[in-house]
C-alpha cells in the first residue's frame, strides 16, 4: 500500500497476539514521541515484532507497550 501526504488512515486495536507477518501496524516510538506506521516482517520468539516501513530502510523492534493498532483502511 502507498499513502501520500495528507492521507487518512484508520486503525483498530486488534489484540496483539492476533497480529501476523504482513500486517501493517501503528506504534508509538517511545524515544521520539512519534506515531509510526510499519509492516510486520517477523514475530520474535519473545513475542516482540520486527517491523519495517514500506517507504524507507530500517528495522525496528516493537513490543506490546508500543503497539497502538492495526491499519484497517
C-alpha positions as CSV (number, residue, x, y, z in Angstrom):
1,X,0.0,0.0,0.0
2,X,1.1,3.5,-0.7
3,X,-0.2,6.6,1.1
4,X,0.6,10.1,0.2
5,X,0.9,13.2,2.3
6,X,-2.5,14.1,3.8
7,X,-3.8,10.5,3.6
8,X,-6.4,9.5,6.2
9,X,-5.7,6.1,7.7
10,X,-7.9,4.1,10.1
11,X,-6.7,1.6,12.7
12,X,-8.3,-0.7,15.1
13,X,-6.9,-2.1,18.4
14,X,-6.7,-5.7,17.3
15,X,-5.4,-8.0,20.1
16,X,-1.6,-8.0,20.0
17,X,-1.5,-11.8,20.0
18,X,-3.6,-11.9,16.8
19,X,-1.1,-9.9,14.7
20,X,0.5,-11.7,11.8
21,X,3.5,-11.2,9.5
22,X,2.5,-8.8,6.7
23,X,0.1,-6.8,8.9
24,X,0.6,-3.0,8.9
25,X,0.5,-1.5,12.3
26,X,0.8,1.8,14.0
27,X,3.0,2.1,17.1
28,X,4.5,4.8,19.3
29,X,8.2,5.4,19.1
30,X,9.0,5.9,22.7
31,X,12.3,7.6,22.1
32,X,11.0,10.2,19.6
33,X,7.4,10.5,20.9
34,X,6.1,9.8,17.4
35,X,3.5,7.5,15.9
36,X,5.0,5.3,13.2
37,X,3.4,3.0,10.6
38,X,5.3,-0.1,9.6
39,X,4.7,-3.6,8.3
40,X,5.4,-6.7,10.5
41,X,8.2,-8.7,8.9
42,X,8.8,-11.2,11.7
43,X,7.4,-12.2,15.1
44,X,10.2,-13.0,17.5
45,X,10.2,-15.9,19.9
46,X,9.9,-13.4,22.9
47,X,6.6,-12.0,21.3
48,X,8.1,-8.7,20.1
49,X,7.6,-7.7,16.5
50,X,10.2,-6.9,13.9
51,X,8.8,-4.1,11.7
52,X,9.9,-2.2,8.6
53,X,8.4,0.9,7.0
54,X,7.5,0.3,3.3
55,X,9.0,3.6,2.2
56,X,12.4,3.6,3.9
57,X,15.2,1.5,5.3
58,X,15.5,0.4,8.9
59,X,14.1,-2.3,11.0
60,X,12.6,-1.7,14.5
61,X,11.6,-4.0,17.3
62,X,8.1,-3.3,18.7
63,X,6.6,-4.6,21.9
64,X,3.1,-4.7,23.3
65,X,3.6,-1.4,25.2
66,X,4.4,0.4,22.0
67,X,1.6,-1.1,19.9
68,X,-1.4,1.1,19.1
69,X,-3.3,-0.8,16.5
70,X,-3.6,-2.4,13.1
71,X,-4.2,-0.3,10.0
72,X,-7.6,-1.3,8.5
73,X,-8.0,1.1,5.6
